[in-house]
Amino acid sequence: ALIFGGSSVQAVAVPEDIRIGVVWDQPQIDFGVSQGNYTLEDRNTGRTILSTVSSGTLIRAQLDPNQALLEVYRYLGTSGEDNLESNSLSVDASGKWEFCGSFKGPLRLEIGSGREASGALNLVKCQAARYRGQLEIRVNVLGNGITAINELPLEEYLYGVVAREMSGGWPLEALRAQAVIARTYAARNLSKHITEGYNLCGGTNCQAYGGYDREAEACTRAVKDTSGQV
């Protein structure tokens, strides 16, 4: 769909899904599931690392810089949600962490079978922030850090963009205009970070994206009211 102004407007293709870099170049990343059921897979080999990753599960990916591998640990305590920002990892001393193996990756938190089709809200958690859709963890292109990528429907991505770029208390027509602008920017810049494994970043180098925690009802309505418009 097009909104025409005083001059001609060139159509752009609006993809169904988009990949957003949400954490970049870190030595370790804590992630898990906030809502729903997922599986953790190694996309390089097709191996299922954890067949069930449910709400409250905490996983840590830690870079082995000598081999550019992802060392994966699962937290075995009862308060994983409370430890997402903890930097301590003592497997032998505390017995709280279980080593799951080293993987070339990328790793992927994939929505469990049947959950996506049901329309249920599925939320992953990465470094204490929640996101819709799925999460990918990979070694960066230089091999010296870990990157987290949120993959989700483009329209749902915009829920977390419009609410970061503008206040949900602003007039609805202003929010609708921002939704069209944000959708157009995303569609026009799908290759901006493609060499790093994702389309856009979640920072101001692209357009700010706050994920599920930053969504606002009025901004979500503005995205739905302008669905598909560029």
Order of alpha helices (4+ residues) and beta strands (2+ residues): beta-beta-beta-beta-beta-beta-alpha-beta-beta-beta-beta-beta-beta-alpha-alpha-beta-alpha
